[in-house]
Amino acid sequence: QVQLVESGGGLVQLGGSLRLSCAASGSMFSTYTMSWYRQAPGKQREWVATVTSAGDTTNYADSVKGRFTIFRDNAKNMMYLQMNSLKPEDTAVYYCNARWRILEVWGQGTLVTVSS
């Protein structure tokens, strides 16, 4: 079973950029569909973006489409989220998620704070 560790969060100003990383340990990373989710203070966790196991197809929530890019490097067991044109409403804890059949794994999260 894969284990996930996020990094790259921090404080950024309105309009700035951040790149989040998700490092996976264990085997079979390339078989997992990978996603980013986020949870803002006082709100439910929401889906942000997904990349297929081969990295050839991506999907985004409408709220981040055109600003965020999800991608992965299966050779390095890594997944990323490039976030541009950040807004205060992007402030949240961002979680890495791996899915394969009925198996689902979560990371511990990394905090992104966007100041206005």
C-alpha positions as CSV (number, residue, x, y, z in Angstrom):
1,Q,0.0,0.0,0.0
2,V,1.3,3.5,-0.9
3,Q,1.9,6.1,1.7
4,L,1.6,9.8,0.9
5,V,3.4,12.9,2.2
6,E,2.5,16.4,1.0
7,S,4.8,19.4,1.0
8,G,5.1,22.9,-0.4
9,G,2.4,24.7,1.4
10,G,2.9,28.1,2.9
11,L,1.9,31.7,3.0
12,V,1.5,33.5,-0.4
13,Q,0.0,36.8,-1.5
14,L,-3.0,37.3,-3.7
15,G,-2.0,36.5,-7.3
16,G,1.0,34.5,-6.3
17,S,2.0,30.9,-7.0
18,L,2.9,27.8,-5.2
19,R,3.7,24.2,-6.2
20,L,2.6,21.4,-3.9
21,S,4.3,18.1,-4.0
22,C,3.0,14.6,-3.0
23,A,5.7,12.0,-2.4
24,A,4.6,8.4,-2.5
25,S,6.4,5.5,-0.9
26,G,5.6,1.9,-1.5
27,S,4.9,0.0,-4.6
28,M,2.6,0.4,-7.6
29,F,2.4,4.2,-7.5
30,S,1.9,4.2,-11.3
31,T,-1.3,2.2,-10.9
32,Y,-3.0,4.7,-8.7
33,T,-5.3,7.5,-9.8
34,M,-4.1,10.5,-8.0
35,S,-6.0,13.6,-6.8
36,W,-5.8,16.7,-4.8
37,Y,-8.5,17.7,-2.3
38,R,-8.7,20.7,0.0
39,Q,-10.5,21.7,3.2
40,A,-11.0,25.3,4.1
41,P,-11.6,26.3,7.7
42,G,-15.2,25.4,8.7
43,K,-16.0,23.8,5.4
44,Q,-16.2,20.3,4.1
45,R,-13.3,18.7,2.1
46,E,-13.7,19.3,-1.6
47,W,-12.2,17.8,-4.7
48,V,-9.7,20.0,-6.6
49,A,-8.1,17.9,-9.4
50,T,-7.4,14.4,-10.6
51,V,-4.7,12.8,-12.9
52,T,-5.0,9.3,-14.2
53,S,-2.5,6.6,-13.5
54,A,-0.6,7.3,-16.8
55,G,-0.8,11.0,-16.4
56,D,-2.5,11.5,-19.7
57,T,-5.8,12.8,-18.5
58,T,-6.6,15.5,-16.0
59,N,-9.8,17.0,-14.5
60,Y,-10.3,20.1,-12.5
61,A,-12.9,21.6,-10.3
62,D,-14.4,24.7,-11.9
63,S,-13.1,26.9,-9.1
64,V,-9.5,26.2,-10.1
65,K,-9.7,25.4,-13.8
66,G,-7.2,27.5,-15.8
67,R,-5.2,28.4,-12.6
68,F,-4.1,25.0,-11.3
69,T,-2.2,22.2,-13.0
70,I,-2.0,18.7,-11.7
71,F,0.8,16.4,-13.0
72,R,2.8,13.4,-11.9
73,D,6.2,11.8,-12.4
74,N,5.7,8.0,-12.1
75,A,9.5,7.4,-12.3
76,K,10.0,9.5,-9.2
77,N,6.8,8.4,-7.4
78,M,5.7,12.1,-7.2
79,M,2.6,14.1,-7.9
80,Y,2.3,17.9,-8.1
81,L,-0.1,20.7,-8.0
82,Q,1.0,23.9,-9.6
83,M,-1.2,26.7,-8.3
84,N,-1.1,30.1,-10.0
85,S,-3.1,33.3,-9.6
86,L,-4.0,32.3,-6.1
87,K,-6.9,33.9,-4.3
88,P,-7.8,34.1,-0.6
89,E,-10.6,31.6,-1.2
90,D,-7.9,29.0,-2.1
91,T,-6.8,29.1,1.5
92,A,-7.1,25.5,2.8
93,V,-5.3,22.4,3.9
94,Y,-4.5,20.5,0.7
95,Y,-4.6,16.7,0.7
96,C,-3.1,14.2,-1.6
97,N,-5.2,11.2,-2.4
98,A,-4.5,7.9,-4.1
99,R,-7.1,5.5,-5.4
100,W,-6.9,2.0,-6.9
101,R,-10.0,-0.1,-7.1
102,I,-11.5,0.0,-3.5
103,L,-8.2,1.1,-1.9
104,E,-8.0,4.8,-1.0
105,V,-5.1,6.5,0.8
106,W,-4.7,10.0,2.1
107,G,-1.8,12.2,3.0
108,Q,-1.6,14.3,6.2
109,G,-2.2,17.6,4.4
110,T,-0.3,20.8,3.8
111,L,-1.6,24.3,4.6
112,V,-1.9,26.9,2.0
113,T,-2.7,30.5,3.1
114,V,-3.4,33.2,0.6
115,S,-3.3,36.7,2.0
116,S,-5.0,39.7,0.4
